[in-house]
Structures are given as C-alpha cells and as structure tokens.
C-alpha cells in the first residue's frame, strides 16, 4: 500500500517539477511525499522534502492560501523533529506555525487546536508538564467547540487530556476519556487503523498500571497486531507496543517472555531512530532491568551507562 502510494507521489512530483521550481503544486507534492515517508519512519528521506517545500513557501506571496500551506509544512517538519527527539529544533517551528494559524485562521480554528495539542505533547515528552497542561486544555476547548462529537480530529486532544488526568490520579476520568477516544477512532477510521492500535495501547497501559493484567494483555496483543499490519514490523510504534507488552510480562514476573520483546524493541528503535534517541535509552534500561531480574551472568552496567549518556546528551547533564 505504501509502495503504491510512493510511486504515485513520485510520478506527481516529476510532473509538478515541470511547472517551475516555485509552483504551489510542487510544494503540495513534496509535502505529501514527505508525510508518507514520516508514516513509514523514513525520517532522513522526509526532512529534505519538507525543507524544500518550506523554502519555496518562504519565497511565496502573502496570500491566505500561501500562509496556510506554509503553516502546514512548518507543523509537519516540527513533528518530524519531535519524532526524532530534536526538541530544540521542533519547538520554534510549532510556535511559528501557531502564530501564523492564529493570525490567518483565528484563535478558535481547529487547526490552531491541533498546533496547541502538538506543542503540548512536545513539552510533555520533555517532562514540562506545567507548560503542557494549559495547551492541552485550550486545544480540547477549541476542538469540542468547533468539531462534531464523533470527529476523529477530536481524538488527539481527548487522549492527551486523559493522560494528564491519569497523571493527576484521576484514573476513572482518564479511563472514560480513553474509551471515548477508542470509540471515536473505531467508528470513524475502522478497526484496523493505526490510531485504533494506539488507543488500545493507551487503554492497556492504564490497566497495566492499575494491575489489571488480564484486561491489559489482550489489548496489547490486539494493538500490536494492528500496528504491525498497518505500519510494518520495523516501525517505531511497533517498538512501543513491544516494550509495553514486555513491561506487563515483567510486572507478572514472566521474565523469559519479556526479554525477547525488549530486545526486539531496542533493535527497531536503534535502526529507526538512531543510537542516541531517548527511546533507545528507555529500551536499554528496560533490557538491563529484566536481565538483572533473570540473574543473567552479564554486565548490565554498560547498558545503564549507555542509557544515561543518551539522556544527558538529549536532556542535559542533570538528567538521570
């Protein structure tokens, strides 16, 4: 499916190049192809396409259509950097996108809500919860005011606020919101969509956290099956599912079942994200932990030290 789409976009790009180096049709094609590469975790191929599209819009006019399109590319490039944990490069792009969208579309447009949600997620991933919370709340207010209740564009804001509730100990409210997100996505996108897999994973993680292992495990398996089928076996989202299922096995002292999942998650992350990504550090920590619990006669210190080195490089010397 992705291969067929790529071929179509490549043909469209070839045709668009004939319209001139600054034609809006070329920008649209570059952005679409880059988005496809992002979905496949082909980040190195996506980045130059987004940058080229952005450079074309930088030379464009000040029409509403041009500015709206420029904001879209800014958002997409910021998201790419966020996936790679390049937070310092991602934040100013999200903020520039937010400024443009608020100015052109108005402060209560759904696209403004999406940008607020994305920026909030960027802060959340860096542990900046106080900065993330008001963005999540404002994003959800905008989305609920402007979208119908079953619109899948409402789901990310609901999901992130649910995560916030769970962190605050409001687990029943968080669970209800996660179930609502799952229902919306299943109805709007179909049962095999990767966003449905994401929702199942999030709900299972809550159940795992609460010790409801018998409810969590089948959801993790279902989520993993959907994600592997829709995104491919080497996608970083598959690593998330593998890691979380391994965490459940670890909680149940099923160490022999957890170890190969941790190893596969680490392998995927190193290949897709690079050896110095914080998700790689998480996998190194988790693998070292389960090896200790299994009393493996190996030195796990190297795994822990490598994980620490990654975190200090990405988040600063005070990280641990």
Secondary structure, 3 states (H helix, E strand, C coil): CHHHHHHHHHHHHHHHHCCCCCCHHHHHHHHHHHHHHHHCCCHHHHHHHHHHHHHHHHCCCCCHHHHHHHHHHHHHHHHHHHHCCCHHHHHHHHHHHHHHHHHHHCCCCHHHHHHHHHHHHHHHHCCCHHHHHHHHHHHHHHHHHHCCCCCHHHHHHHHHHHHHHHHCCCHHHHHHHHHHHHHHHHHHHCCCCHHHHHHHHHHHHHHHHCCCHHHHHHHHHHHHHHHHHHHCCCCHHHHHHHHHHHHHHHHCCCHHHHHHHHHHHHHHHHHHHCCCCHHHHHHHHHHHHHHHHCCCCCCCHHHHHHHHHHHHHHHCCCCC
